[in-house]
């Protein structure tokens, strides 16, 4: 008997208007140029639904995966979020960490060792990104999808030299798809 996939996220069966977005983000997943993509937009615009759909379609192509939902609602529990991320990507193995800085270091180590798909949903503060991704760039084959309402998210990535796409709207996606075709 096969194992039940407990990491499968519930999404609507017929997603309307997501085809082009899914195609572009799937192309990004196969592109080694960028480790992270930020899906930026106002509340209710479908950022989380898109991220869930992409996660379900692609998580099997990675050694492990993690989808951390509604981070903005749990911003006081950064240590708990780090523990959940580490537990997910290490296959259920609990890791002891005593501080946020120690957790960020362990996350960095895991993202360098394994090819991991990570979704960080509803980031609303830069300290959340620092806790979950660290403050310095590092080489990784992992892919990180971030959903956010933060307009300045790209500036944060530039400050740590990470290469991140910021997906803004369908017009932006069209431009990104053109860039992918020419690179």
mmCIF file of the C-alpha atoms, coordinates in Angstrom:
data_MODEL
# 
_entry.id   MODEL 
# 
loop_
_atom_site.group_PDB 
_atom_site.id 
_atom_site.type_symbol 
_atom_site.label_atom_id 
_atom_site.label_alt_id 
_atom_site.label_comp_id 
_atom_site.label_asym_id 
_atom_site.label_entity_id 
_atom_site.label_seq_id 
_atom_site.pdbx_PDB_ins_code 
_atom_site.Cartn_x 
_atom_site.Cartn_y 
_atom_site.Cartn_z 
_atom_site.occupancy 
_atom_site.B_iso_or_equiv 
_atom_site.pdbx_formal_charge 
_atom_site.auth_seq_id 
_atom_site.auth_comp_id 
_atom_site.auth_asym_id 
_atom_site.auth_atom_id 
_atom_site.pdbx_PDB_model_num 
ATOM 1   C CA . UNK A 1 1   ? 0.000   0.000  0.000   1.00 0.00 ? 1   UNK A CA 1 
ATOM 2   C CA . UNK A 1 2   ? 1.380   3.467  -0.943  1.00 0.00 ? 2   UNK A CA 1 
ATOM 3   C CA . UNK A 1 3   ? 2.122   6.184  1.562   1.00 0.00 ? 3   UNK A CA 1 
ATOM 4   C CA . UNK A 1 4   ? -0.468  8.910  1.996   1.00 0.00 ? 4   UNK A CA 1 
ATOM 5   C CA . UNK A 1 5   ? 0.950   12.279 0.928   1.00 0.00 ? 5   UNK A CA 1 
ATOM 6   C CA . UNK A 1 6   ? 0.213   14.450 3.951   1.00 0.00 ? 6   UNK A CA 1 
ATOM 7   C CA . UNK A 1 7   ? 1.963   17.456 2.417   1.00 0.00 ? 7   UNK A CA 1 
ATOM 8   C CA . UNK A 1 8   ? -0.558  17.765 -0.440  1.00 0.00 ? 8   UNK A CA 1 
ATOM 9   C CA . UNK A 1 9   ? -2.290  21.128 -0.022  1.00 0.00 ? 9   UNK A CA 1 
ATOM 10  C CA . UNK A 1 10  ? -5.970  21.623 -0.700  1.00 0.00 ? 10  UNK A CA 1 
ATOM 11  C CA . UNK A 1 11  ? -6.688  23.871 -3.690  1.00 0.00 ? 11  UNK A CA 1 
ATOM 12  C CA . UNK A 1 12  ? -9.676  24.433 -5.931  1.00 0.00 ? 12  UNK A CA 1 
ATOM 13  C CA . UNK A 1 13  ? -9.998  21.859 -8.698  1.00 0.00 ? 13  UNK A CA 1 
ATOM 14  C CA . UNK A 1 14  ? -10.544 24.345 -11.535 1.00 0.00 ? 14  UNK A CA 1 
ATOM 15  C CA . UNK A 1 15  ? -8.331  27.388 -11.187 1.00 0.00 ? 15  UNK A CA 1 
ATOM 16  C CA . UNK A 1 16  ? -9.384  30.007 -13.703 1.00 0.00 ? 16  UNK A CA 1 
ATOM 17  C CA . UNK A 1 17  ? -6.855  32.502 -15.041 1.00 0.00 ? 17  UNK A CA 1 
ATOM 18  C CA . UNK A 1 18  ? -3.830  30.807 -13.474 1.00 0.00 ? 18  UNK A CA 1 
ATOM 19  C CA . UNK A 1 19  ? -2.467  28.992 -16.544 1.00 0.00 ? 19  UNK A CA 1 
ATOM 20  C CA . UNK A 1 20  ? -0.054  31.688 -17.712 1.00 0.00 ? 20  UNK A CA 1 
ATOM 21  C CA . UNK A 1 21  ? 1.145   32.357 -14.159 1.00 0.00 ? 21  UNK A CA 1 
ATOM 22  C CA . UNK A 1 22  ? 1.724   28.656 -13.524 1.00 0.00 ? 22  UNK A CA 1 
ATOM 23  C CA . UNK A 1 23  ? 3.647   28.285 -16.793 1.00 0.00 ? 23  UNK A CA 1 
ATOM 24  C CA . UNK A 1 24  ? 5.985   31.181 -16.011 1.00 0.00 ? 24  UNK A CA 1 
ATOM 25  C CA . UNK A 1 25  ? 6.632   30.095 -12.434 1.00 0.00 ? 25  UNK A CA 1 
ATOM 26  C CA . UNK A 1 26  ? 7.239   26.513 -13.573 1.00 0.00 ? 26  UNK A CA 1 
ATOM 27  C CA . UNK A 1 27  ? 9.808   27.903 -16.028 1.00 0.00 ? 27  UNK A CA 1 
ATOM 28  C CA . UNK A 1 28  ? 11.420  29.785 -13.154 1.00 0.00 ? 28  UNK A CA 1 
ATOM 29  C CA . UNK A 1 29  ? 11.669  26.539 -11.163 1.00 0.00 ? 29  UNK A CA 1 
ATOM 30  C CA . UNK A 1 30  ? 13.799  25.083 -13.964 1.00 0.00 ? 30  UNK A CA 1 
ATOM 31  C CA . UNK A 1 31  ? 15.989  28.197 -14.220 1.00 0.00 ? 31  UNK A CA 1 
ATOM 32  C CA . UNK A 1 32  ? 19.191  28.190 -12.154 1.00 0.00 ? 32  UNK A CA 1 
ATOM 33  C CA . UNK A 1 33  ? 19.567  31.955 -12.392 1.00 0.00 ? 33  UNK A CA 1 
ATOM 34  C CA . UNK A 1 34  ? 17.226  32.820 -9.509  1.00 0.00 ? 34  UNK A CA 1 
ATOM 35  C CA . UNK A 1 35  ? 16.745  31.015 -6.176  1.00 0.00 ? 35  UNK A CA 1 
ATOM 36  C CA . UNK A 1 36  ? 13.691  32.952 -5.051  1.00 0.00 ? 36  UNK A CA 1 
ATOM 37  C CA . UNK A 1 37  ? 10.518  34.412 -6.468  1.00 0.00 ? 37  UNK A CA 1 
ATOM 38  C CA . UNK A 1 38  ? 8.316   36.851 -4.600  1.00 0.00 ? 38  UNK A CA 1 
ATOM 39  C CA . UNK A 1 39  ? 4.655   36.929 -5.568  1.00 0.00 ? 39  UNK A CA 1 
ATOM 40  C CA . UNK A 1 40  ? 3.589   40.439 -4.665  1.00 0.00 ? 40  UNK A CA 1 
ATOM 41  C CA . UNK A 1 41  ? 0.036   41.789 -4.603  1.00 0.00 ? 41  UNK A CA 1 
ATOM 42  C CA . UNK A 1 42  ? -2.870  42.997 -2.545  1.00 0.00 ? 42  UNK A CA 1 
ATOM 43  C CA . UNK A 1 43  ? -4.875  40.717 -0.277  1.00 0.00 ? 43  UNK A CA 1 
ATOM 44  C CA . UNK A 1 44  ? -7.290  38.394 -2.037  1.00 0.00 ? 44  UNK A CA 1 
ATOM 45  C CA . UNK A 1 45  ? -5.464  38.524 -5.370  1.00 0.00 ? 45  UNK A CA 1 
ATOM 46  C CA . UNK A 1 46  ? -4.708  34.792 -5.417  1.00 0.00 ? 46  UNK A CA 1 
ATOM 47  C CA . UNK A 1 47  ? -1.071  34.787 -4.258  1.00 0.00 ? 47  UNK A CA 1 
ATOM 48  C CA . UNK A 1 48  ? -1.514  31.932 -1.771  1.00 0.00 ? 48  UNK A CA 1 
ATOM 49  C CA . UNK A 1 49  ? -3.698  29.889 -4.118  1.00 0.00 ? 49  UNK A CA 1 
ATOM 50  C CA . UNK A 1 50  ? -1.096  30.222 -6.873  1.00 0.00 ? 50  UNK A CA 1 
ATOM 51  C CA . UNK A 1 51  ? 1.708   29.232 -4.472  1.00 0.00 ? 51  UNK A CA 1 
ATOM 52  C CA . UNK A 1 52  ? -0.276  26.206 -3.228  1.00 0.00 ? 52  UNK A CA 1 
ATOM 53  C CA . UNK A 1 53  ? -0.941  25.050 -6.778  1.00 0.00 ? 53  UNK A CA 1 
ATOM 54  C CA . UNK A 1 54  ? 2.721   25.427 -7.792  1.00 0.00 ? 54  UNK A CA 1 
ATOM 55  C CA . UNK A 1 55  ? 3.786   23.617 -4.613  1.00 0.00 ? 55  UNK A CA 1 
ATOM 56  C CA . UNK A 1 56  ? 1.476   20.661 -5.308  1.00 0.00 ? 56  UNK A CA 1 
ATOM 57  C CA . UNK A 1 57  ? 2.616   20.402 -8.936  1.00 0.00 ? 57  UNK A CA 1 
ATOM 58  C CA . UNK A 1 58  ? 6.355   20.530 -8.212  1.00 0.00 ? 58  UNK A CA 1 
ATOM 59  C CA . UNK A 1 59  ? 7.195   19.295 -4.714  1.00 0.00 ? 59  UNK A CA 1 
ATOM 60  C CA . UNK A 1 60  ? 7.872   15.777 -5.987  1.00 0.00 ? 60  UNK A CA 1 
ATOM 61  C CA . UNK A 1 61  ? 10.803  17.147 -8.045  1.00 0.00 ? 61  UNK A CA 1 
ATOM 62  C CA . UNK A 1 62  ? 12.646  18.135 -4.859  1.00 0.00 ? 62  UNK A CA 1 
ATOM 63  C CA . UNK A 1 63  ? 14.321  16.142 -2.088  1.00 0.00 ? 63  UNK A CA 1 
ATOM 64  C CA . UNK A 1 64  ? 11.950  17.710 0.428   1.00 0.00 ? 64  UNK A CA 1 
ATOM 65  C CA . UNK A 1 65  ? 9.541   20.604 0.750   1.00 0.00 ? 65  UNK A CA 1 
ATOM 66  C CA . UNK A 1 66  ? 7.876   22.958 3.187   1.00 0.00 ? 66  UNK A CA 1 
ATOM 67  C CA . UNK A 1 67  ? 4.868   25.264 2.944   1.00 0.00 ? 67  UNK A CA 1 
ATOM 68  C CA . UNK A 1 68  ? 4.695   27.697 5.858   1.00 0.00 ? 68  UNK A CA 1 
ATOM 69  C CA . UNK A 1 69  ? 1.304   29.430 5.773   1.00 0.00 ? 69  UNK A CA 1 
ATOM 70  C CA . UNK A 1 70  ? 0.188   32.787 7.150   1.00 0.00 ? 70  UNK A CA 1 
ATOM 71  C CA . UNK A 1 71  ? 3.572   33.833 8.500   1.00 0.00 ? 71  UNK A CA 1 
ATOM 72  C CA . UNK A 1 72  ? 2.291   37.363 9.119   1.00 0.00 ? 72  UNK A CA 1 
ATOM 73  C CA . UNK A 1 73  ? -0.167  36.040 11.697  1.00 0.00 ? 73  UNK A CA 1 
ATOM 74  C CA . UNK A 1 74  ? 2.633   34.247 13.564  1.00 0.00 ? 74  UNK A CA 1 
ATOM 75  C CA . UNK A 1 75  ? 5.385   36.865 13.444  1.00 0.00 ? 75  UNK A CA 1 
ATOM 76  C CA . UNK A 1 76  ? 5.949   36.645 17.207  1.00 0.00 ? 76  UNK A CA 1 
ATOM 77  C CA . UNK A 1 77  ? 6.714   32.930 16.859  1.00 0.00 ? 77  UNK A CA 1 
ATOM 78  C CA . UNK A 1 78  ? 9.722   33.060 14.523  1.00 0.00 ? 78  UNK A CA 1 
ATOM 79  C CA . UNK A 1 79  ? 11.496  30.281 16.412  1.00 0.00 ? 79  UNK A CA 1 
ATOM 80  C CA . UNK A 1 80  ? 8.421   28.058 16.033  1.00 0.00 ? 80  UNK A CA 1 
ATOM 81  C CA . UNK A 1 81  ? 8.269   28.830 12.294  1.00 0.00 ? 81  UNK A CA 1 
ATOM 82  C CA . UNK A 1 82  ? 11.959  27.949 11.930  1.00 0.00 ? 82  UNK A CA 1 
ATOM 83  C CA . UNK A 1 83  ? 11.412  24.654 13.745  1.00 0.00 ? 83  UNK A CA 1 
ATOM 84  C CA . UNK A 1 84  ? 8.479   23.833 11.455  1.00 0.00 ? 84  UNK A CA 1 
ATOM 85  C CA . UNK A 1 85  ? 10.515  24.611 8.339   1.00 0.00 ? 85  UNK A CA 1 
ATOM 86  C CA . UNK A 1 86  ? 13.418  22.470 9.531   1.00 0.00 ? 86  UNK A CA 1 
ATOM 87  C CA . UNK A 1 87  ? 11.107  19.619 10.551  1.00 0.00 ? 87  UNK A CA 1 
ATOM 88  C CA . UNK A 1 88  ? 9.456   19.660 7.105   1.00 0.00 ? 88  UNK A CA 1 
ATOM 89  C CA . UNK A 1 89  ? 12.673  19.676 5.087   1.00 0.00 ? 89  UNK A CA 1 
ATOM 90  C CA . UNK A 1 90  ? 14.374  17.085 7.299   1.00 0.00 ? 90  UNK A CA 1 
ATOM 91  C CA . UNK A 1 91  ? 11.531  14.571 6.909   1.00 0.00 ? 91  UNK A CA 1 
ATOM 92  C CA . UNK A 1 92  ? 9.888   14.981 10.302  1.00 0.00 ? 92  UNK A CA 1 
ATOM 93  C CA . UNK A 1 93  ? 13.100  14.994 12.299  1.00 0.00 ? 93  UNK A CA 1 
ATOM 94  C CA . UNK A 1 94  ? 12.822  17.526 15.117  1.00 0.00 ? 94  UNK A CA 1 
ATOM 95  C CA . UNK A 1 95  ? 15.736  19.906 15.470  1.00 0.00 ? 95  UNK A CA 1 
ATOM 96  C CA . UNK A 1 96  ? 16.645  21.658 18.678  1.00 0.00 ? 96  UNK A CA 1 
ATOM 97  C CA . UNK A 1 97  ? 17.341  25.331 18.263  1.00 0.00 ? 97  UNK A CA 1 
ATOM 98  C CA . UNK A 1 98  ? 17.465  27.837 21.070  1.00 0.00 ? 98  UNK A CA 1 
ATOM 99  C CA . UNK A 1 99  ? 17.556  31.148 19.196  1.00 0.00 ? 99  UNK A CA 1 
ATOM 100 C CA . UNK A 1 100 ? 16.375  32.707 15.944  1.00 0.00 ? 100 UNK A CA 1 
ATOM 101 C CA . UNK A 1 101 ? 19.970  33.297 14.808  1.00 0.00 ? 101 UNK A CA 1 
ATOM 102 C CA . UNK A 1 102 ? 20.822  29.624 15.412  1.00 0.00 ? 102 UNK A CA 1 
ATOM 103 C CA . UNK A 1 103 ? 17.687  28.615 13.493  1.00 0.00 ? 103 UNK A CA 1 
ATOM 104 C CA . UNK A 1 104 ? 18.600  30.840 10.535  1.00 0.00 ? 104 UNK A CA 1 
ATOM 105 C CA . UNK A 1 105 ? 22.063  29.234 10.425  1.00 0.00 ? 105 UNK A CA 1 
ATOM 106 C CA . UNK A 1 106 ? 20.605  25.689 10.442  1.00 0.00 ? 106 UNK A CA 1 
ATOM 107 C CA . UNK A 1 107 ? 18.105  26.591 7.716   1.00 0.00 ? 107 UNK A CA 1 
ATOM 108 C CA . UNK A 1 108 ? 20.963  27.930 5.595   1.00 0.00 ? 108 UNK A CA 1 
ATOM 109 C CA . UNK A 1 109 ? 22.871  24.661 6.079   1.00 0.00 ? 109 UNK A CA 1 
ATOM 110 C CA . UNK A 1 110 ? 19.885  22.542 5.047   1.00 0.00 ? 110 UNK A CA 1 
ATOM 111 C CA . UNK A 1 111 ? 19.116  24.688 1.996   1.00 0.00 ? 111 UNK A CA 1 
ATOM 112 C CA . UNK A 1 112 ? 22.733  24.240 0.874   1.00 0.00 ? 112 UNK A CA 1 
ATOM 113 C CA . UNK A 1 113 ? 22.765  20.458 1.435   1.00 0.00 ? 113 UNK A CA 1 
ATOM 114 C CA . UNK A 1 114 ? 19.449  19.506 -0.118  1.00 0.00 ? 114 UNK A CA 1 
ATOM 115 C CA . UNK A 1 115 ? 17.351  20.597 -3.090  1.00 0.00 ? 115 UNK A CA 1 
ATOM 116 C CA . UNK A 1 116 ? 14.281  21.899 -1.274  1.00 0.00 ? 116 UNK A CA 1 
ATOM 117 C CA . UNK A 1 117 ? 11.084  23.644 -2.349  1.00 0.00 ? 117 UNK A CA 1 
ATOM 118 C CA . UNK A 1 118 ? 10.044  26.188 0.283   1.00 0.00 ? 118 UNK A CA 1 
ATOM 119 C CA . UNK A 1 119 ? 6.964   28.410 0.242   1.00 0.00 ? 119 UNK A CA 1 
ATOM 120 C CA . UNK A 1 120 ? 6.855   31.280 2.726   1.00 0.00 ? 120 UNK A CA 1 
ATOM 121 C CA . UNK A 1 121 ? 3.288   32.561 2.646   1.00 0.00 ? 121 UNK A CA 1 
ATOM 122 C CA . UNK A 1 122 ? 2.231   36.027 3.747   1.00 0.00 ? 122 UNK A CA 1 
ATOM 123 C CA . UNK A 1 123 ? 5.562   37.560 4.707   1.00 0.00 ? 123 UNK A CA 1 
ATOM 124 C CA . UNK A 1 124 ? 4.785   41.034 6.016   1.00 0.00 ? 124 UNK A CA 1 
ATOM 125 C CA . UNK A 1 125 ? 8.029   42.045 7.763   1.00 0.00 ? 125 UNK A CA 1 
ATOM 126 C CA . UNK A 1 126 ? 11.670  41.920 6.766   1.00 0.00 ? 126 UNK A CA 1 
ATOM 127 C CA . UNK A 1 127 ? 12.658  40.274 10.062  1.00 0.00 ? 127 UNK A CA 1 
ATOM 128 C CA . UNK A 1 128 ? 10.544  37.256 9.061   1.00 0.00 ? 128 UNK A CA 1 
ATOM 129 C CA . UNK A 1 129 ? 12.603  36.855 5.893   1.00 0.00 ? 129 UNK A CA 1 
ATOM 130 C CA . UNK A 1 130 ? 15.839  37.274 7.853   1.00 0.00 ? 130 UNK A CA 1 
ATOM 131 C CA . UNK A 1 131 ? 14.762  34.602 10.345  1.00 0.00 ? 131 UNK A CA 1 
ATOM 132 C CA . UNK A 1 132 ? 13.734  32.130 7.656   1.00 0.00 ? 132 UNK A CA 1 
ATOM 133 C CA . UNK A 1 133 ? 16.397  32.813 4.990   1.00 0.00 ? 133 UNK A CA 1 
ATOM 134 C CA . UNK A 1 134 ? 19.218  34.556 6.819   1.00 0.00 ? 134 UNK A CA 1 
ATOM 135 C CA . UNK A 1 135 ? 20.881  37.847 6.016   1.00 0.00 ? 135 UNK A CA 1 
ATOM 136 C CA . UNK A 1 136 ? 23.528  36.735 3.538   1.00 0.00 ? 136 UNK A CA 1 
ATOM 137 C CA . UNK A 1 137 ? 23.340  35.121 0.148   1.00 0.00 ? 137 UNK A CA 1 
ATOM 138 C CA . UNK A 1 138 ? 24.508  31.540 -0.287  1.00 0.00 ? 138 UNK A CA 1 
ATOM 139 C CA . UNK A 1 139 ? 24.664  29.014 -3.087  1.00 0.00 ? 139 UNK A CA 1 
ATOM 140 C CA . UNK A 1 140 ? 21.680  26.707 -3.216  1.00 0.00 ? 140 UNK A CA 1 
ATOM 141 C CA . UNK A 1 141 ? 19.719  24.558 -5.639  1.00 0.00 ? 141 UNK A CA 1 
ATOM 142 C CA . UNK A 1 142 ? 16.660  25.085 -3.474  1.00 0.00 ? 142 UNK A CA 1 
ATOM 143 C CA . UNK A 1 143 ? 13.772  27.204 -4.695  1.00 0.00 ? 143 UNK A CA 1 
ATOM 144 C CA . UNK A 1 144 ? 11.937  29.636 -2.448  1.00 0.00 ? 144 UNK A CA 1 
ATOM 145 C CA . UNK A 1 145 ? 8.509   31.072 -3.227  1.00 0.00 ? 145 UNK A CA 1 
ATOM 146 C CA . UNK A 1 146 ? 7.389   34.027 -1.130  1.00 0.00 ? 146 UNK A CA 1 
ATOM 147 C CA . UNK A 1 147 ? 3.946   35.594 -1.086  1.00 0.00 ? 147 UNK A CA 1 
ATOM 148 C CA . UNK A 1 148 ? 3.766   39.130 0.254   1.00 0.00 ? 148 UNK A CA 1 
ATOM 149 C CA . UNK A 1 149 ? 2.055   42.495 0.278   1.00 0.00 ? 149 UNK A CA 1 
ATOM 150 C CA . UNK A 1 150 ? 5.399   44.248 0.927   1.00 0.00 ? 150 UNK A CA 1 
ATOM 151 C CA . UNK A 1 151 ? 6.140   46.677 -1.876  1.00 0.00 ? 151 UNK A CA 1 
ATOM 152 C CA . UNK A 1 152 ? 9.821   46.929 -0.952  1.00 0.00 ? 152 UNK A CA 1 
ATOM 153 C CA . UNK A 1 153 ? 10.583  43.198 -0.924  1.00 0.00 ? 153 UNK A CA 1 
ATOM 154 C CA . UNK A 1 154 ? 12.947  43.516 -3.875  1.00 0.00 ? 154 UNK A CA 1 
ATOM 155 C CA . UNK A 1 155 ? 15.099  46.022 -1.958  1.00 0.00 ? 155 UNK A CA 1 
ATOM 156 C CA . UNK A 1 156 ? 15.539  43.460 0.826   1.00 0.00 ? 156 UNK A CA 1 
ATOM 157 C CA . UNK A 1 157 ? 16.789  40.862 -1.629  1.00 0.00 ? 157 UNK A CA 1 
ATOM 158 C CA . UNK A 1 158 ? 19.135  43.384 -3.233  1.00 0.00 ? 158 UNK A CA 1 
ATOM 159 C CA . UNK A 1 159 ? 20.602  44.208 0.188   1.00 0.00 ? 159 UNK A CA 1 
ATOM 160 C CA . UNK A 1 160 ? 21.739  40.586 0.637   1.00 0.00 ? 160 UNK A CA 1 
ATOM 161 C CA . UNK A 1 161 ? 22.677  39.999 -3.010  1.00 0.00 ? 161 UNK A CA 1 
ATOM 162 C CA . UNK A 1 162 ? 20.081  37.282 -3.610  1.00 0.00 ? 162 UNK A CA 1 
ATOM 163 C CA . UNK A 1 163 ? 18.711  37.055 -7.106  1.00 0.00 ? 163 UNK A CA 1 
ATOM 164 C CA . UNK A 1 164 ? 14.956  37.211 -6.772  1.00 0.00 ? 164 UNK A CA 1 
ATOM 165 C CA . UNK A 1 165 ? 12.165  37.752 -9.245  1.00 0.00 ? 165 UNK A CA 1 
ATOM 166 C CA . UNK A 1 166 ? 9.282   39.822 -8.010  1.00 0.00 ? 166 UNK A CA 1 
ATOM 167 C CA . UNK A 1 167 ? 6.045   38.825 -9.703  1.00 0.00 ? 167 UNK A CA 1 
ATOM 168 C CA . UNK A 1 168 ? 3.711   41.817 -9.675  1.00 0.00 ? 168 UNK A CA 1 
ATOM 169 C CA . UNK A 1 169 ? 0.846   41.280 -12.093 1.00 0.00 ? 169 UNK A CA 1 
ATOM 170 C CA . UNK A 1 170 ? 0.008   39.536 -15.379 1.00 0.00 ? 170 UNK A CA 1 
ATOM 171 C CA . UNK A 1 171 ? 1.788   42.272 -17.378 1.00 0.00 ? 171 UNK A CA 1 
ATOM 172 C CA . UNK A 1 172 ? 4.946   41.634 -15.371 1.00 0.00 ? 172 UNK A CA 1 
ATOM 173 C CA . UNK A 1 173 ? 4.587   37.899 -15.965 1.00 0.00 ? 173 UNK A CA 1 
ATOM 174 C CA . UNK A 1 174 ? 4.485   38.534 -19.697 1.00 0.00 ? 174 UNK A CA 1 
ATOM 175 C CA . UNK A 1 175 ? 7.788   40.440 -19.411 1.00 0.00 ? 175 UNK A CA 1 
ATOM 176 C CA . UNK A 1 176 ? 9.331   37.643 -17.315 1.00 0.00 ? 176 UNK A CA 1 
ATOM 177 C CA . UNK A 1 177 ? 8.289   35.028 -19.858 1.00 0.00 ? 177 UNK A CA 1 
ATOM 178 C CA . UNK A 1 178 ? 10.006  37.092 -22.567 1.00 0.00 ? 178 UNK A CA 1 
ATOM 179 C CA . UNK A 1 179 ? 13.177  37.299 -20.450 1.00 0.00 ? 179 UNK A CA 1 
ATOM 180 C CA . UNK A 1 180 ? 13.148  33.515 -19.993 1.00 0.00 ? 180 UNK A CA 1 
ATOM 181 C CA . UNK A 1 181 ? 12.814  32.979 -23.732 1.00 0.00 ? 181 UNK A CA 1 
ATOM 182 C CA . UNK A 1 182 ? 15.872  35.124 -24.461 1.00 0.00 ? 182 UNK A CA 1 
ATOM 183 C CA . UNK A 1 183 ? 18.166  33.778 -21.672 1.00 0.00 ? 183 UNK A CA 1 
# 
